[in-house]
């Protein structure tokens, strides 16, 4: 999209800095709708050229899904030796079937249903662009720039893995079955990592907006703290009216209620957008989480079996370990962006608490008491928004998810290894 140096294009450019590369790659692989106003501008959907491109993308998506499912079928019935050893325990075979079904569902949902998600993408852009405009005058901090660069590095890393590993597997296997094997393994992998990098990028951008809002709150906290410190050393005399009632302080700068209210509304808006993203990504994240969990267990169990039997070379062992590590990294890719959001929320709440404590310590009345009450309400409201960082009400997407997965994999591995050693 050409940037004509208008305000609208400038705002779009700032959003593209974070999500632009990922969205362009996703569009190229039919994992994001085409066209999108953010990337292609305000193009008419009724144009013949656009309709031809959309039709071609739909054909490619359906073909890729059919080829992936057919490759899984060919592997299970004609090349099972490429998937697992003949003496492998039956539960590993069952896990392979489960993973294949989940991966097939993920590929079909994300490729065939790509164009149907246009309203979700455009809705996100429509909601987030006013927030970008609201914070456009604030420059990005080093943390935001670093997270943006990490998002680009993740896209490059996973893309490299998706391109190189099929070549490596073909070299190692040296069998015609390596073709369906590569398709069945790396098409679902490519779909999963691109969707998760999209998820990561939009959350990086939302956390950057929250960080800028917190930067606006910092001067209010500092000003309030200085007022509180001054009042602690020299109390201001209280003025009474003719009825003997104390009058409120008229010192400018003490009443920050309007500023805090504006920041609260913006915070709530960002959290609502994050909640909408959790809903839109919810089903596919659950599919990826469960499939990755089963895949990691399969890789580790096969690694244990083959090391025990001594029928694997060092190259294949390293590859198995890399497969497990890469699939496990999906959990970090899901949980860490939510942790960034959580950190900014906690920082916001902490600053509000500081403002409330200082106003309470000053012993002021009327406007300050109203401000304290409102701040308590704001803290309660923001705290109760934490539940929106769940998918389908089933999984809470914090960094604790990674620890829970490690514990679950360890527990299941112990049980399955006992079954494998017993010959079941």
C-alpha positions, 0 to 999 in steps of 0.5 A: 500500500502506498503511503501518501503521508496522510494521517490515515496512511500514517496510522496504518503504517504504524500498525503495519510496523508490527503486523505487516510482515506476518500478514503479508506472508499469511496472505500469500499462503491463503492464511489471511483474507485478501484484500485487506484495507490495512494492506491493500487499501480501500479496494472494491470487493466487486472488481473482476480481478479481485474476485478472480484472485479470491477464487484462485486462493479458494481453489489453492486452499481446498487443494492444499487441504485435500492433499494434506489429508490424502498424504496422512491417509497414504502414510498410515496405510502404505508407509507406516514404517516412516511414522513409527517402528513396527514394535511401537506400543499401540498407544503411540499409534493411537496418538498418531491418529489423534494428532493427524485428526487434529492437524487435519481439522486445523488445516481445513479450518484455517485454509478453507475458512480463510475468506470467511474470517474477513469480517474478523480481521477488518473488525480488529483493524477498525477497533485498533486504529482509533487507539493507534491514533490516540497514541500516535504522538507517543514514540515507541519505547525500547521494549516495544521495538525489541518485541516487534523485532522478536516477532519478525525474527520468529516469523523468519525462524519458523519459515526457515524451519518449515522450508528446510526440514522437509529437505532434511527429512527427504535426505535422511529417509531417502524414500519416495514416502518422504513426499507424503511425510513432508506434506502431512507433517509440515503443512499443518506445522506451517499453518499452526506457526503462521496463525500463532505468529499472527496472534503474537503480533497483534498482542505485541501491538496491544501491549504497546498501546497499554504501555503508552497509556501507562506512560500517560498515567505516570505524570499523574502519579508523580504529581500526586506523590509530590503533592502528598510529600508536600502535605506530609511536611506542611499541612495546608490550613483548612478553610471553613464556610459560615456553617462551619463546614470545610471547603474543598481545596482549590489547588490546581492539578489535584483533581485528575479524575477526568484524565484517569477516566479517559485512560480507564476507557482506553484500557477497557477498550484494549482489553475488550479487543484482546477478548475478541481476539481470544474468541476469534482465535479460541478454537484453533488455539485449542486444536494447536495446543492439544495437537502439540501436546500429543506430538511432543509426547509422541516424539519423546516416547519414540526417542525413549524407545529408540534410544532404549533399543539402539536402532536410531542414529545420532542424526535422527535422535537430534531431529526428534529432539528438535521436533519436540522442542519446536512444537513445545515452543508453540506454548510459549508463543501462545502464553508470552503475549498474554503475559505482556498484556498482564504485565501492563495491566498490573502496572496500571493497577499499581499506579492507580493504587499509588494515586489512591493511597496518596489522596487518602494520606492527604486527608482531603475531602469532597473531590478527593473522596469521589476520586478515591471511590472511582479509582477503587471502582476502576481497579475492580473493573480492570481486575475483573477483565482478566478472564477474557484471556481465556479460550472458550472458557477452558484454558487461561493463556498465562505463562503458567500454561507452559509450566502446566504443560511441562508437568502434564507431559512429565506425568504422562511420560512416566505412565506411558513409559511404564506401559511401554516397558511392560510390553502393552 
